[in-house]
């Protein structure tokens, strides 16, 4: 099975999982969403574990937790680093009036 076949064969499941993730209101700028930020971090950690990462940690910080995972299963292979945010910013207040752009 090729990577493309693998991805396409699980397309519906991937979309369902993405929509589940997007429904978490992980608005980091609003304190009332702190539990949602933590839930989003757990969601990301669970998906990394299910993808086969043996080392997965949720690291507490002064603000929001970060999710760290590593796989050292391919000695001699290149190192790949992925960086991404699992939080979002609130839609208000807008600093740009897009109706005028």
C-alpha positions in Angstrom: 0.0 0.0 0.0 1.3 3.4 -0.9 1.1 6.5 1.3 -1.4 8.0 -1.0 -3.6 4.9 -0.9 -3.3 4.8 2.9 -4.4 8.5 3.2 -7.2 8.2 0.6 -8.4 5.0 2.2 -9.0 6.7 5.5 -10.2 10.1 4.1 -13.6 10.0 5.8 -12.1 9.0 9.2 -9.5 11.8 8.9 -12.2 14.3 8.1 -14.4 13.2 11.0 -11.4 13.5 13.4 -10.5 16.9 12.0 -14.0 18.2 12.5 -14.0 16.8 16.1 -10.8 18.7 16.7 -12.1 21.9 15.1 -15.1 21.8 17.4 -12.9 22.3 20.5 -13.1 26.1 21.2 -9.4 26.4 22.1 -9.3 30.2 22.2 -6.1 30.8 24.1 -6.7 34.5 24.6 -9.8 33.9 26.7 -9.4 32.6 30.2 -12.8 30.9 30.2 -11.5 28.6 27.5 -8.6 27.2 29.6 -10.4 23.8 30.0 -10.8 23.7 26.2 -7.1 24.4 25.7 -6.3 21.5 28.0 -8.9 19.3 26.2 -7.3 20.2 22.8 -3.8 19.3 24.1 -5.1 15.9 25.3 -6.8 15.4 21.9 -3.5 16.1 20.1 -1.6 13.8 22.5 -4.1 11.0 22.0 -3.8 11.2 18.2 0.0 11.2 18.4 -0.1 8.1 20.6 -2.5 6.4 18.2 -0.1 7.3 15.3 2.6 5.2 17.1 4.6 7.8 19.0 5.9 6.0 22.1 7.0 9.3 23.8 4.2 11.7 24.2 4.0 14.4 26.9 1.8 17.2 27.8 4.1 19.8 29.4 2.7 22.4 31.7 3.8 26.0 31.2 2.9 29.3 32.8 0.2 29.8 30.2 -1.0 26.9 28.1 0.3 23.3 27.9 2.5 22.2 25.0 2.4 18.8 23.5 5.7 17.1 22.8 6.2 13.8 21.0 9.2 12.0 19.6 9.9 8.8 17.7 13.5 7.5 17.7 12.6 4.3 15.8 14.7 5.0 12.6 18.3 5.2 13.5 20.4 6.8 10.8 17.4 8.5 9.2 17.0 12.2 9.0 15.4 14.1 11.8 12.0 15.8 11.0 10.5 18.5 13.2 6.9 19.4 13.1 5.7 22.6 14.8 2.1 23.7 15.0 -0.5 25.5 17.2 -3.5 23.7 18.5 -5.0 26.9 19.9 -6.9 29.7 18.1 -7.4 33.4 18.5 -10.8 35.0 19.1 -12.5 36.6 16.0 -12.9 39.9 17.9 -11.9 42.6 18.0 -10.9 42.8 14.4 -8.1 45.3 13.9 -8.7 45.4 10.1 -12.0 46.3 8.5 -12.0 43.7 5.7 -15.0 45.2 4.1 -12.8 48.1 3.0 -10.0 45.9 1.7 
